[in-house]
């Protein structure tokens, strides 16, 4: 299929006009749901093409298209920096956010039921964003992160207001072992009356990981109980690492 380049979104387009990244949506979503239920995260291999990864990473140095820049050391978040996109989002980021959401909303609603929560999430991301905006959460949350040697991201949760979609996605835009070393994506699970469990997610360039933002249900002998998740990035030893973060709720 012939491919075109769209300067507005910084991505390759197919003849259909959709970003080439949409081919990465051909995941085994049943397996994704099972892995999320079992461990709180699931791999989305090949979510973005390598060329799209490079073009998104290159957006970091542009003067326009972002609403804020955060230097992590200034806030005790770690070392490194990130930038939040402004609306309108780059077309690739907008399409990816909207395309991922319908696959994840049924999983999120299942978790809500298991945790005894009455709130349910709508079928489309546009409807959910409208709900966020009605609640006063109007600032976009998708972001680009950049790490250099010695940089890291402390364990944290991406909570920006009362409206919280319980799943989010991170996409690695750089190749481990070639463009950087160290810098592993790390998750911790805090379990009641037990030591926390640590998980390292093996990502290649273009891979995504979907994971719990905060709480998730775990099946126990007496029914479901709740565990708390946090995520971060270990210390980079060399090179430069870029990540695209897709958060589905907006910020207040």
N, C-alpha and C positions, 0 to 999 in steps of 0.2 A: 504494500500500500504506500502511495506517495505521501511524504511528510513535509509539512510546512513549518516555518518558525513564526511565532507570534511574539513580537517585541513587548506587547503590553503585559503578557503573563510570564514572559521569560521562559517559554517552554515550547516543545515540539507539538504540532497539531497533526492529526490524521486528516485525510480528505473529508471526513465527517465533520471536522471542526472541533472535535473534542481533544483535549490533551492526551498525549500518548500514555501518560501515567494511568489513564483509566483502564488500560489493559491489565494493570496490577490489581484490579478489583476482582479478578477471577481467582478468588481464594476458596478454600474449603470452609465455608462459614459454619457448618456443623461442627467441624473439628475446632474452629476458633471458639465457639460457644463452650464446648466440652473442656478445653484447656483453661478458659477463663474461670469456669466453675471449679476446676480442679486445682489451679495454682494462682489465679488472679492475674495472669497475663497470657498472651498468645502471640506467636510470631506471625507476621504478614510478609512472607518472602517476596522479594521483587516488586514491592508496592510502587516504587518509582524507577523509571529507567535511569541509567547512569548519566545520560546527557541532561535529563531534567534535574537530577541532583546537582550537577555542576552549575546549571543556570540559576537554580534557586539559591545556592550558596553564594553566587556572585551578586545577588541582590543586596547582600549585607552592606556593601560599601556604597550603595546608592544614597543620595541625599533625600530622596522623596520616597513615599510609600510606607513610612513607619510613624507611629504616634509617640514612641518613647524608646529610650535606650537605658539599660540597667547594667551598671558595673557591679558585679556581685560582691566584691570585697568591701565596698562602701556600706553594705547592708548586712554583712555577716552571712551571706548566702553561699559563700565559697570563693572561687576565683574564676575569672572568665567574664563574659558579658553576653547579653541577649537584647534583641530588639523586638518590640511588638509591632506587628503590621497595623496600619490604619485601614479604615474602610474608604473606598472599595478595596477588598483584598485582591492580590494578584490572582488572575483567572485560574491558574493551576491550583492554588491553595483553596480558593472558593469551591472549585469543582470537587476537589478531593474531600474537603470537609462535608459537602453536601452528599457525596456518593457513599462515604463511609457510614454516615449516621443511620440510614435505614436498616443497615445490617446489624447495627449495635443497639438500636432502640428496643427490639424485642428482648435482647439479653438483659438490658438495663431494667426493663419492666418486670422481667422474671425475678431479678434481684430485689426489686422494690417489694414485690409480693412476699418473697421469702423473708425479708426483713420486717414485715408487718407495716410497711409504708403504704399509704393510700394514694399518693401522688403517682401519676403515670405520665410517660413521655409521649408526645404526638408522633405520628408516622414520619413527618418530614422535618428536616432541620429548619426550614424557613418558618414553620409554625412554632418550633421550639425557641428560635431566636426572637420571634415576636413576643413570646411569653417572657423571655429574659428582659427585653426592652421595656415591656409593660411594668416589670418589677424594678426598673431603674438601672438594670445592668446593660449598658449600651456600648461599652468600650470593647473593641475586638481583642480576643486573647490569642489567636495563632501567632507564633513567634519563631524567630531564627536565633539559634544559640551558637556562639563561637568560643572554642577553647584553644589555648596554646600550651606550651610546655609548663608544667607545674599547676595547671588549672584543674579545677574540680567543681562539682556541684553538690552541696550538702543535701542530705535526705530531707524531702519536703513533700507537700501536697499543694496542688494548684486549685485553691479555693478562692473565689473572687466575689462571693455574695451568697445570698440565701438560695438562689437557683444553682444547683450543681448537677450536671450530667455525670453519672458515676464512672464513665469510661473515657479515656483519652488515648491519643496515638502520638508516638514519636517516630520520626523517620531519620535514619542515619544517612547523611549526605556525603560522607567521606569514607574512603576505603581503609579499614584497619590493616596495619602492617605495611601499608604503602604510603598513605598520607598522614598517618599518626600511629603512635603506639601508646598503650595504656588506655585510659578513658573508657572503661567498660560501663555499660548501663546496668545499674544495680537497683534491685527492689528489696524491701524488707516487709515482713508480715508480722505484726504484733498480735500474738494470740493470748487469750485469757489464761492466766495462771501458768504460762509457759514462757520459755525464752523465745526471743524473736528469731524468725527464720530469714536468712539472706539468700537471694537468688541473683545470679548474673545471667543476663540475656545475651546470647551469641548473635550479634548483628553483623551483616555485611552491608556494603554500600547499596542503598536503595531499599533495604529491608525496613519494614515498620514493626513496631511492637504496640499492641493495644493492651492496656492495663487499667487496673482499678485506680480511680482518683483518690478515694478515701476508704470507705468501708465496703466490705463485700461479705456475702453469706458463705458459711462453710457448714457442710452437713455433719452433724455429730450423732452420737448414739441416742440422744434425747431430742433430736430435731436440729434445726439450723441455729447456729450462733454466729456472732459478728466478729470479724477481724479487721484490723486497721492496716492499710498499706501506705508506704512511702517510697519515693524513688529518688535517685540521684545518679551522679557520674563519678567514677573513681579518678584518681589523679592521672593526668596526661603526662607521659614521660618524654614525648617528642612529637613534632609535627603540629598540624592544625586540624581540628575536628569541628564540623558543622552539623547541626541537627535542626530539623523542622519539627515544631511542636504543634499538634492539632488538638485544641481544647474546644469542646462543643458548646459550653456556656460562655457568655460574655461577662465582662467585669463591671462592677458598680463604680 
